[in-house]
Amino acid sequence: MAKLVLAIDDDKYVHHIIEESLTGFCKTIHAKDGDEGLRLANKYNPDIILLDIEMPGLSGYDVCKKIKENKNTQDIPVMFLSSKIELSDRVKGYSVGASDYISKPFNAEELIARIKVLYAYRQQCVKLKLDVAKANHTAEMAIAESGDMGRIMRYVGQSYHANNFQLLSEYFLAFFAPLDLDIVVVFWYQSRALFYSQQSGVCPLEQELLEQHRQANRFVDIGSSTIINYPKISLLVKNMPVDNDVLYGRYKDLFPHILEVTNEKIITMERSESSYEQAAQISSALQDILKQLNSQNIEQNKSTQIFIEQLYELECVIKQQKIQAHPADLTLCISQLDQTMQLFVSGNSDLAFIKYQLKQVSESRKALLANLRKEVEVEQQNINHHSDIELF
């Protein structure tokens, strides 16, 4: 029920009647004219104002109008107390913001009944105002989040096509530019730490903070700064709005989306580089094997030609042996044939080594294909994951 009623009237008798009528029902405060009434209304913010129309100085209409123009008092219901009973008087009272009108003389029961109605009306207005404010806030947040999701999707597309860290950092920093935040980001790439900043350089202390907190919690608040950690990326926001719970909460919900996308991108870049290195190693090994095969083929052809020539010489020596014995010549030919046979044996050993190298290349090829399949699977998972983001 109403706790405080302000009565504004220049008639002391009316004040006496009001006080007597409302005793035990609510507390009343009194003003003898419009100026005092405005001052008390602004000071005490009463639940209901009872206002006379005809007063010296400011009229009741003037007072009511000023009450409704003041943000501190505009929601207080005003009930006119007047001996004027014409419809035009009621219409005029309504036009300046009054909520009710009671004619003098009045009785206590009627006054209390009307105050009850006005108090319930004010409670409904207060609740409605809070509901509207809450709805507006929800709508504003939904609009903001919708814009955030749109920018996230745009960044996902940009990061997908970024083929180096300079370009990736430019897209990343551009996402944060509209938020007016001073940030430092570090990409943990293999054994390197790649630092980038938006509004200023990266000082040694900031680098140290990021390196020391890399293995800490996902969110680390340091004064007005916040560090957000992922395995392959850490973000330092130097002017995080920690005193604004709503904005801080929004950023804590928003930023992990961007960092998660970037984290997966860096993992993909690492796998791609590993795949490139494996492919380069395989290519180099194949080139070496090809050279060895060419060399082996040339040597094999030479050895074969020499062997044929030596066999021919041996045949000639044997024929001569039948006519005239020359043991030294025969021994020399046999020795030369033996050396040539050793070349064939050596060639077979080289072929065995080449076979071993080919086996190693085959194993590397299998590992490369496995990595490539994994990259495709991860990429497909990322596509499916980000396609689930709903725009409001």
FENVEN-V689169 format. One record per helix or strand of 2 or more residues. SS is the DSSP state (A for helix, B for strand). FROM is the first residue (numbers start at 1). TO is the last residue. Records with the same first field share a line. If there is no record, write none. Layout:
BEGIN
SS = FROM-TO  FROM-TO
END
This chain:
BEGIN
B = 4-8  27-31  48-52  77-82  100-103  183-189  192-197  219-222  225-230  233-237
A = 12-22  34-44  60-69  87-95  108-161  165-177  204-212  245-323  327-387
END
